[in-house]
């Protein structure tokens, strides 16, 4: 284990869904003792299946996965799972009441210096910590799925989160090789999910209108803005798109036209009929392969891209 991670081990992962198992894999690959807590009847089976699926990606990233589960503890009893841990990475349901109840319990069961990080994809830390006596140690550490691969972790502090907690969050995720970025203002959905949602809204509209099918739309994104944004992001892309005049030139020549096009963007409704249509479209596009096969192919491609970006 990286010596710098010693101060953060053991870590407890609460919630063994897709995100929780992905975090578990990353923590284990870095040599940490990991305790996974969930009430699922198939907890052990789900964890081992998930870890076995993730192993090839971790190996491709340079991790030794021969004894990946050596430091894994599966514990359904929350109190036992939390005894003596240094960090909690919570991945529970996106339900404010659930998280508020949970964090009230957490602060009573963990040591006074245990860090409480939430993978919440939209609920702000201020809301999560609303009923706590010690809200200063709660911070959002929101990953982009899957966290064992995608570097981003959005750090979002609550109104009463201490600077020490924020600094520790940055240190912890940096040591793990992540790219933490501070969200300076609490907004629902933070930043990455808001951007994803805005784009996906138009994706849904275009598929429902029959402009393209789901696979064709994915191809368009993959072969255009996906590549562009992987290198520079929207603002740098348009700054370069303005030539020698940069972003100022771009806005002067194309900004108003872009604004006018916003009025033509779709406003799809996710009613039962439209959802059924979308599901059928995706099934037609990707149904010949299992989820595990698709995930494995995705992981291989993402590793290739990540490797290339690191070498640039």
C-alpha positions in Angstrom: 0.0 0.0 0.0 1.1 3.5 -0.8 2.5 4.9 2.5 0.5 8.0 2.1 -2.7 5.9 2.2 -1.9 4.4 5.5 -3.5 7.3 7.3 -6.8 6.6 5.4 -7.0 2.8 6.0 -9.3 1.0 6.8 -12.0 2.5 4.7 -15.7 1.5 4.8 -17.8 1.4 1.7 -21.5 1.7 2.4 -23.7 0.5 -0.4 -22.6 -2.3 -2.8 -24.2 -1.2 -6.0 -22.2 -0.4 -9.2 -20.5 2.7 -7.7 -19.8 1.0 -4.3 -18.2 -2.1 -5.9 -16.1 0.1 -8.2 -14.8 2.1 -5.3 -14.1 -1.1 -3.4 -12.1 -2.4 -6.3 -10.0 0.8 -6.5 -9.4 0.8 -2.7 -8.4 -2.8 -2.7 -6.1 -2.4 -5.7 -4.3 0.3 -3.7 -3.7 -2.1 -0.8 -6.3 -0.6 1.6 -8.3 -2.7 4.0 -11.9 -2.3 2.8 -15.1 -3.1 4.7 -18.2 -3.3 2.6 -21.6 -2.8 4.2 -24.9 -3.4 2.6 -28.2 -5.1 3.6 -28.5 -7.0 0.3 -29.3 -10.8 0.6 -26.9 -11.4 -2.3 -24.2 -9.1 -1.0 -21.2 -11.5 -1.1 -22.2 -12.9 -4.5 -22.7 -9.3 -5.9 -19.3 -8.1 -4.6 -17.3 -11.0 -5.9 -19.0 -11.0 -9.3 -18.4 -7.2 -9.6 -14.8 -7.5 -8.6 -14.1 -10.3 -11.0 -15.6 -8.2 -13.8 -13.4 -5.2 -12.9 -10.1 -7.2 -12.4 -9.0 -7.1 -16.1 -9.4 -3.3 -16.1 -7.3 -2.9 -13.0 -4.7 -5.2 -14.3 -4.5 -3.2 -17.5 -4.0 -0.1 -15.4 -0.9 -1.7 -13.8 -2.4 -3.0 -10.5 -1.5 -6.4 -9.1 -4.8 -8.2 -8.8 -3.6 -11.7 -7.8 -4.8 -11.2 -4.2 -7.3 -8.5 -4.7 -9.7 -9.6 -2.0 -7.1 -10.3 0.6 -8.0 -7.1 2.5 -11.7 -7.3 1.8 -14.2 -7.6 4.7 -17.9 -8.0 4.0 -19.9 -6.9 7.0 -23.7 -6.4 7.1 -23.6 -5.1 10.7 -23.0 -1.3 10.3 -21.4 -0.9 13.7 -18.9 -3.6 13.1 -18.2 -2.3 9.6 -17.3 1.1 11.0 -15.2 0.2 14.0 -11.8 2.0 13.8 -12.1 3.1 10.2 -10.5 6.3 8.9 -12.7 7.0 5.9 -16.3 6.2 5.0 -17.3 6.3 1.3 -21.1 6.3 1.2 -23.0 5.1 -1.9 -26.5 4.8 -0.6 -29.8 5.7 -2.3 -30.3 9.2 -3.6 -32.9 10.0 -1.0 -32.4 12.9 1.4 -34.2 11.4 4.3 -32.2 8.1 4.0 -28.9 9.9 3.9 -29.8 12.2 6.8 -30.8 9.2 9.0 -27.6 7.4 8.0 -25.3 10.2 8.7 -26.8 10.7 12.2 -25.9 7.1 12.9 -22.5 7.4 11.3 -21.3 10.3 13.5 -22.3 8.2 16.6 -20.5 5.1 15.4 -17.3 6.3 14.0 -14.2 7.9 15.6 -14.2 11.7 16.0 -11.6 12.1 13.2 -13.2 9.7 10.7 -13.8 11.4 7.4 -17.3 11.0 5.9 -17.4 11.2 2.1 -20.6 10.8 0.1 -20.8 9.6 -3.6 -24.1 11.5 -3.8 -24.8 12.4 -7.4 -27.1 15.3 -6.6 -27.9 15.8 -2.9 -25.8 18.6 -1.4 -23.6 18.0 1.7 -25.6 20.7 3.5 -28.8 18.7 3.1 -27.1 15.4 4.0 -25.6 16.8 7.2 -28.7 18.7 8.3 -29.4 16.6 11.4 -25.8 16.1 12.4 -24.0 17.5 15.4 -20.7 17.4 13.6 -21.5 18.5 10.0 -18.0 19.8 9.5 -16.6 16.4 8.6 -19.1 15.7 5.8 -18.0 16.3 2.2 -19.3 15.2 -1.2 -16.7 13.0 -3.1 -18.8 12.4 -6.2 -17.2 10.1 -8.8 -18.0 9.7 -12.4 -19.0 6.2 -13.1 -17.1 3.9 -13.0 -14.7 5.4 -10.3 -12.1 2.7 -10.8 -11.5 4.1 -14.3 -12.8 7.7 -14.7 -10.5 10.1 -13.0 -13.0 12.9 -11.9 -14.1 13.3 -8.3 -16.3 16.3 -7.7 -15.5 17.8 -4.2 -18.5 19.7 -2.9 -18.5 21.1 0.6 -21.5 21.9 2.7 -22.2 25.1 4.5 -20.5 23.8 7.6 -17.8 21.5 6.1 -14.4 22.4 7.5 -11.4 23.3 5.4 -9.6 20.4 7.0 -12.1 18.0 5.6 -11.9 19.6 2.2 -8.1 19.4 2.2 -8.2 15.8 3.4 -10.6 14.9 0.6 -8.3 16.4 -2.0 -5.3 14.6 -0.5 -7.1 11.2 -0.3 -8.4 11.2 -3.9 -5.2 12.6 -5.3 -3.2 9.7 -3.7 -5.6 7.3 -5.3 -4.8 8.8 -8.7 -8.1 10.6 -9.1 -8.6 14.2 -10.4 -10.5 16.0 -7.7 -12.2 19.3 -8.7 -13.8 21.6 -6.1 -17.4 22.7 -6.8 -17.4 26.2 -5.4 -21.2 26.5 -5.1 -23.7 23.9 -4.0 -26.0 23.2 -7.0 -28.2 20.1 -7.4 -26.4 17.5 -9.6 -23.1 19.3 -9.2 -21.4 19.9 -12.6 -20.7 16.7 -14.6 -24.2 15.3 -14.1 -25.8 18.6 -15.0 -23.8 18.7 -18.3 -24.6 15.0 -18.9 -28.3 15.6 -18.3 -28.5 18.6 -20.6 -26.9 16.7 -23.4 -28.9 13.6 -22.8 -32.1 15.5 -22.9 -31.4 16.4 -26.5 -30.2 12.9 -27.2 -33.6 11.6 -26.1 -35.4 14.1 -28.2 -33.5 13.2 -31.4 -34.1 9.5 -30.9 -37.8 9.9 -30.1 -38.2 12.1 -33.2 -36.6 9.4 -35.3 -33.7 11.6 -36.4 -31.2 8.8 -35.5 -31.4 5.6 -33.5 -29.6 5.1 -30.2 -26.5 3.5 -31.7 -26.2 6.1 -34.4 -26.4 8.9 -31.9 -23.7 7.2 -29.8 -21.5 6.9 -32.8 -22.0 10.6 -33.6 -20.9 11.6 -30.1 -18.0 9.1 -30.0 -16.6 10.3 -33.3 -17.0 14.1 -32.7 -17.5 15.9 -29.5 -16.5 12.9 -27.4 -13.0 13.0 -28.9 -12.8 16.8 -28.9 -13.9 17.2 -25.2 -11.6 14.4 -24.0 -8.7 16.6 -25.1 -9.9 20.1 -24.3 -13.4 20.5 -23.0 -16.1 22.9 -24.3 -14.5 26.2 -23.5 -11.0 25.4 -24.8 -12.5 23.8 -27.9 -14.4 27.0 -28.7 -11.4 29.2 -27.7 -9.4 27.3 -30.4 -12.4 27.4 -32.7 -12.1 31.2 -32.8 -8.7 30.9 -34.5 -6.2 33.6 -33.6 -9.0 35.7 -32.1 -9.8 33.0 -29.6 -13.0 32.8 -27.6 -13.8 36.4 -28.2 -13.8 36.0 -31.9 -15.8 32.8 -31.6 -18.5 34.5 -29.5 -18.6 37.5 -31.8 -19.2 35.4 -34.9 -21.1 32.4 -33.7 -22.4 33.2 -30.2 -25.7 34.8 -31.2 -26.4 32.1 -33.8 -25.8 29.4 -31.1 -28.2 31.2 -28.8 -30.9 31.3 -31.4 -30.5 27.6 -32.0 -31.3 26.9 -28.3 -35.0 27.7 -29.0 -35.1 24.6 -31.4 -33.8 22.2 -28.8 -36.2 19.5 -27.8 -38.4 19.2 -24.7 -39.0 15.5 -24.4 -41.3 13.9 -21.9 -40.4 10.7 -20.1 -43.9 9.3 -20.1 -44.5 5.5 -20.1 -44.8 5.4 -23.9 -41.6 7.3 -24.6 -39.6 5.4 -22.0 -40.8 2.1 -23.6 -39.8 3.4 -27.0 -36.3 4.4 -25.8 -35.8 1.0 -24.1 -36.8 -0.8 -27.2 -34.4 1.4 -29.3 -31.5 0.7 -26.9 -32.3 -3.0 -26.9 -32.3 -3.1 -30.7 -29.0 -1.3 -30.7 -27.1 -3.2 -28.0 -29.3 -6.2 -27.0 -27.1 -8.8 -28.8 -24.4 -8.4 -26.1 -24.7 -8.9 -22.3 -24.1 -6.0 -19.9 -20.8 -7.7 -18.8 -19.6 -7.9 -22.4 -20.5 -4.3 -23.1 -18.8 -3.2 -19.9 -15.7 -5.1 -20.7 -15.4 -3.5 -24.1 -16.1 -0.1 -22.6 -13.3 -0.6 -20.0 -10.8 -1.7 -22.7 -11.5 1.4 -24.7 -11.4 3.8 -21.7 -8.1 2.4 -20.6 -6.7 2.9 -24.1 -7.9 6.5 -24.0 -6.7 7.2 -20.5 -3.3 5.7 -21.3 -3.0 7.9 -24.3 -4.0 11.1 -22.4 -1.5 10.4 -19.7 1.3 10.1 -22.2 0.5 13.3 -24.1 
